């Protein structure tokens, strides 16, 4: 039992240690990454700025995404910043637009304390593109004191993990076949780390349980 307890404590420690590493950055997670498909993008803000609470989050949209629908956040006032287009764009269903949503700004009704997280959902139509194309969403996080600019992108060959403040990014996958009802959900470059760390923690717990079973069997 003592061996089991120590092993379980070790597994819990792994979860405690790795969780902050996995969620240290502002990230985006799409429910689908299929080229040309409609997607809900969930942006996650896990902490403030050096201990200061978050008062505003600004998400900048790629030019290839002209329209955005924001989910209401009850602690946030939402404002869409519009930018004129060089020429009208057909967005389907017989509609054209002359300006696009270039930025979505969330202003906190009450500051989000450091150490607490919140998420922001945006519904968009992903652009037509090749599998492997990347969409970058620079985010400016303003706090009661200071701000953090999540705008860095890796140079060719550079490890994204080496960036201090990487911009949230998604990678397009192939367009879904016509009539397909399956949703291809692909984690973002930064978001996939969360799954790996959780798997590591669960694996440690599994190992601890196996060790306990082996010790108990030997005693019997």
N, C-alpha and C positions, 0 to 999 in steps of 0.2 A: 504493500500500500504506500509506503514511503517513497519507493521508486516511482510508482505511478503518479503520486502527488508532485514530486519534483519534475517529472517529465511533462505533466500537464501544465505546470507553472512555466516551464521553458516554452511550451507551445504558445501559451497566452502571451508570454513576453515577446515572442516573434511577431504576433499580431499587433501588439502595442507599439513595438519599435518600427515595423514596416509600414503601418497605416499612414502616419504622417508623411513618410517619404513618397507614398503613392499619390497623395492628394495635395502635395505642396504647391502645385501650379494651378492656374485657371485653365480649365479644360473644356472641350466640347465633345459631346457624344451624340451621334445621329442615330435615329431608329432605322434608317436605311441610307446607303451611300450609292445607290444605283443611279447612273448617269441619266439625267432627264426626269428623274422621279421626284415625287413630293416627299419631303422629309421634315421631321421635327428635330430641331437641334437643341440640345439641352446643355447650356453653359453652367459650369459649377464654379463658384467662388468660395474657396475653403477657409480663408482667413483674411485678416485686415492687413494694414501696412505697418510692419514693425510694431505691432501691439495696438495700433490705432484702429478704431471701428470704421467700417466702409460706409460712405455716404452717397457714392454714385458709381455706377458701372456703365461704361460706354462700349458698345460692341460695333465695330466697323465692318460693313458688309462688302464682299467682293463685288466688282462691277458686273460680274456675270450673273448676279442674283438681283434682279430689279425690284421685286416685291417681297414684302415680309409681313407676316401676321404674328403679333406678339401675344402670348398668353398673359392674362392679367395677374400681377403679383400684388398681394394685399398690403405689403409694406412698401410698395414702390409706385411712384408716378412715372409713367412711360411716355416718352416723346420720340417720334420718328423725325429724323433730319432728312429732308428731301433735297436732291440735287438734279438740276435740269439735264436731260439727255440730249446728245447731239442730234438725234433724229428719233421719231416715234418708234416704239418697240411693241410688236404684237405679242401679247401674253396669253393668247388663246381665248376661246369662248367669245370671239368677236370683239375683244377689247384691245385697245392700244393705250399706251401710257407715254407721257412726255417728260416725266421725271421719275427718278428711282429713289428707293430708300437707301441712303448711303451710310446711315448710322442709326442705331437704336440706343437711346439713353434712358437708364433706370436711375431715378433719384429717390433715395430712401426717405420715407416719412419719419423714420427713427433710425439712427445709425445701426448697422449690423455689427454687433460686438466682435472683436477679435476672438478667434477660437470657435466661432459658430459659422456654419456654411449656409448658403442659399443657392438655388438654381433658377435659371431664367430660360424659358422655352420660346423658340422662334420657329414658326412654320414657314418653309420656303420651298420653291421649286428649284431643284439642283440643275445646273446647266448641262447641256449636251456636251459630252467630252469623252476622252479616251480613258480607259481603265488605268489608274495610276496618276491621273492629274490631281493636283493638290489645290484645295481651297483654304486660304488663310484668313482668319478673323482676328485682327488686332483688337485687343481689349485694353482700355484705360480704366484702372481702378483708383478712384479718388477716395481718400480717407479724411477723418477729422484732422489729422496731421499728416501731410505728405500724400503721395500717390505712387502707384506702381504701374509701369507701362509694359504690358505683356505683348510685345511687338517684335521680338527677335525671331528671325528665321535662320536655319542653318545654311552655311555656305556649302557648295558642292563637296561631298565627301566628309563634311563635318558631322560629328555625333550630336544629335539633337539634345542628348542628355548633358552636353557641355554648356548649354545655354542657361543663363541665370533666369531670364524672363521670356520663355518661348511663347510665341503667339499660338493660340488654339488653332489646330489644323485638322482637316479631314481629307481622306483620299478617296476619289471616286472609284467605283467598281463598274463593271460592264452593265449596260442597260438591261433591265429585265425583259424577258420575252413577252410579246404582246399576249395579254390574257392571263399572264401569270399572277397568282395571288400571293406568292411567297414574298416575304420581305427580307432583303439581304442586309443585315445589320453588321457593320464593321466598326470596331472601336477606333478611336482616333489614335494618332501616333503617340500622344501622351497618355490617353486613357487606357490603353492596353496594359499599362504597368499595374493598374489597380487589380486586374484579374490575376496577374502573375503573383502579386504579393498575397492576395487572399488565398490562392492555391497553395502557396508556400506555408501559410499558417495552418490551413486545413490538413496539409500533409504532415506537419509536425504533430498535430493533435492525433491523427491516425496512427502515427508511429508510437506515440505515448500509449494509446489504447492497446496496440498490439503487444507492447512490452509488458503492460499490466497483465494481459491475458496469458502470456508466456510464463511470467513469474507465478501466477496463480495456479496454472496447470502443473508446473514443476512441484509446487508445494503439495498439491493433491496427489 
